[in-house]
Amino acid sequence: MVEITIRSLTGRSIPVEIDLQQRVSDLKEVVEVKEGIPPAQQRFLFTGRQLDDDKTLAECGVANGSDLHLVVKTLEGVDFESDAMDTNPNTL
């Protein structure tokens, strides 16, 4: 297990412990549990590239201490920073 940080467009940080052999889709499920954002609305960017759901975090070059950027996609297809991230009582 390693710790990575998910950063929102507003700079909010979400620490996540995860195995690097898990897929990006698994990380989306973790974020859904922590933040209430459906996986279909999440996009992760790392080193300027969008991460593919079917690849492992290790295959994407993610390592202990990495920062991933979260972009939330609305049903209309517009990317935005989710207000849900700031209202969930289970967040740190």
C-alpha atoms as a printed R data frame, in Angstrom:
   type eleno elety resid chain resno       x      y       z
1  ATOM     1    CA   MET     A     1   0.000  0.000   0.000
2  ATOM     2    CA   VAL     A     2   1.130  3.509  -0.817
3  ATOM     3    CA   GLU     A     3  -0.342  6.923  -0.164
4  ATOM     4    CA   ILE     A     4  -1.288  9.166  -3.054
5  ATOM     5    CA   THR     A     5  -3.078 12.489  -3.004
6  ATOM     6    CA   ILE     A     6  -6.086 13.358  -5.129
7  ATOM     7    CA   ARG     A     7  -6.250 17.100  -5.808
8  ATOM     8    CA   SER     A     8  -9.334 18.923  -6.990
9  ATOM     9    CA   LEU     A     9  -9.321 21.884  -9.344
10 ATOM    10    CA   THR     A    10  -9.684 24.160  -6.312
11 ATOM    11    CA   GLY     A    11  -6.663 22.606  -4.597
12 ATOM    12    CA   ARG     A    12  -8.570 20.456  -2.112
13 ATOM    13    CA   SER     A    13  -6.524 17.367  -1.135
14 ATOM    14    CA   ILE     A    14  -7.857 13.851  -0.548
15 ATOM    15    CA   PRO     A    15  -5.290 11.370   0.814
16 ATOM    16    CA   VAL     A    16  -5.820  7.795  -0.412
17 ATOM    17    CA   GLU     A    17  -4.022  4.578   0.540
18 ATOM    18    CA   ILE     A    18  -4.059  2.120  -2.348
19 ATOM    19    CA   ASP     A    19  -2.104 -0.725  -3.917
20 ATOM    20    CA   LEU     A    20  -0.388  0.347  -7.144
21 ATOM    21    CA   GLN     A    21  -1.503 -2.908  -8.789
22 ATOM    22    CA   GLN     A    22  -5.116 -1.755  -8.552
23 ATOM    23    CA   ARG     A    23  -6.678 -0.259 -11.642
24 ATOM    24    CA   VAL     A    24  -7.701  3.353 -12.146
25 ATOM    25    CA   SER     A    25 -11.312  2.119 -12.058
26 ATOM    26    CA   ASP     A    26 -10.659  0.794  -8.522
27 ATOM    27    CA   LEU     A    27  -9.385  4.215  -7.460
28 ATOM    28    CA   LYS     A    28 -12.593  5.761  -8.800
29 ATOM    29    CA   GLU     A    29 -14.590  3.429  -6.551
30 ATOM    30    CA   VAL     A    30 -12.517  4.525  -3.536
31 ATOM    31    CA   VAL     A    31 -13.191  8.188  -4.366
32 ATOM    32    CA   GLU     A    32 -16.900  7.417  -4.759
33 ATOM    33    CA   VAL     A    33 -16.996  5.972  -1.229
34 ATOM    34    CA   LYS     A    34 -15.018  8.897   0.239
35 ATOM    35    CA   GLU     A    35 -16.596 11.757  -1.716
36 ATOM    36    CA   GLY     A    36 -19.866 10.516  -3.230
37 ATOM    37    CA   ILE     A    37 -18.819 11.218  -6.825
38 ATOM    38    CA   PRO     A    38 -19.914  8.472  -9.257
39 ATOM    39    CA   PRO     A    39 -17.000  6.816 -11.098
40 ATOM    40    CA   ALA     A    40 -18.520  7.675 -14.489
41 ATOM    41    CA   GLN     A    41 -18.127 11.364 -13.627
42 ATOM    42    CA   GLN     A    42 -14.486 11.130 -12.504
43 ATOM    43    CA   ARG     A    43 -11.422 11.732 -14.644
44 ATOM    44    CA   PHE     A    44  -7.905 11.558 -13.262
45 ATOM    45    CA   LEU     A    45  -4.996 13.471 -14.736
46 ATOM    46    CA   PHE     A    46  -1.379 12.603 -13.982
47 ATOM    47    CA   THR     A    47   1.666 14.195 -15.603
48 ATOM    48    CA   GLY     A    48  -0.645 15.988 -18.024
49 ATOM    49    CA   ARG     A    49  -2.428 12.857 -19.249
50 ATOM    50    CA   GLN     A    50  -5.825 11.355 -18.541
51 ATOM    51    CA   LEU     A    51  -5.535  7.929 -16.898
52 ATOM    52    CA   ASP     A    52  -7.248  4.948 -18.556
53 ATOM    53    CA   ASP     A    53  -9.666  3.009 -16.334
54 ATOM    54    CA   ASP     A    54  -8.332 -0.387 -17.391
55 ATOM    55    CA   LYS     A    55  -4.669  0.305 -16.536
56 ATOM    56    CA   THR     A    56  -3.073 -0.241 -13.147
57 ATOM    57    CA   LEU     A    57  -1.800  2.769 -11.254
58 ATOM    58    CA   ALA     A    58   1.731  1.363 -11.625
59 ATOM    59    CA   GLU     A    59   1.302  1.124 -15.415
60 ATOM    60    CA   CYS     A    60   0.325  4.806 -15.387
61 ATOM    61    CA   GLY     A    61   3.559  5.696 -13.560
62 ATOM    62    CA   VAL     A    62   1.871  6.494 -10.243
63 ATOM    63    CA   ALA     A    63   4.141  5.966  -7.220
64 ATOM    64    CA   ASN     A    64   4.090  6.556  -3.476
65 ATOM    65    CA   GLY     A    65   3.496 10.258  -2.842
66 ATOM    66    CA   SER     A    66   2.107 10.981  -6.326
67 ATOM    67    CA   ASP     A    67  -0.475 13.736  -6.822
68 ATOM    68    CA   LEU     A    68  -3.374 12.996  -9.177
69 ATOM    69    CA   HIS     A    69  -5.760 15.691 -10.335
70 ATOM    70    CA   LEU     A    70  -9.486 14.983 -10.240
71 ATOM    71    CA   VAL     A    71 -11.805 16.518 -12.804
72 ATOM    72    CA   VAL     A    72 -15.525 15.877 -12.350
73 ATOM    73    CA   LYS     A    73 -17.618 15.573 -15.480
74 ATOM    74    CA   THR     A    74 -21.301 16.523 -15.348
75 ATOM    75    CA   LEU     A    75 -24.008 14.649 -17.215
76 ATOM    76    CA   GLU     A    76 -23.955 17.437 -19.797
77 ATOM    77    CA   GLY     A    77 -20.263 16.781 -20.408
78 ATOM    78    CA   VAL     A    78 -18.931 19.949 -18.774
79 ATOM    79    CA   ASP     A    79 -15.949 19.551 -16.457
80 ATOM    80    CA   PHE     A    80 -16.192 21.232 -13.070
81 ATOM    81    CA   GLU     A    81 -15.044 21.133  -9.465
82 ATOM    82    CA   SER     A    82 -17.666 19.245  -7.477
83 ATOM    83    CA   ASP     A    83 -19.271 21.051  -4.557
84 ATOM    84    CA   ALA     A    84 -20.061 17.582  -3.185
85 ATOM    85    CA   MET     A    85 -16.403 17.277  -2.252
86 ATOM    86    CA   ASP     A    86 -16.835 20.064   0.303
87 ATOM    87    CA   THR     A    87 -20.150 18.952   1.827
88 ATOM    88    CA   ASN     A    88 -19.570 15.273   2.558
89 ATOM    89    CA   PRO     A    89 -19.350 14.821   6.354
90 ATOM    90    CA   ASN     A    90 -16.962 11.861   5.939
91 ATOM    91    CA   THR     A    91 -14.175 13.886   4.360
92 ATOM    92    CA   LEU     A    92 -10.967 14.775   6.171
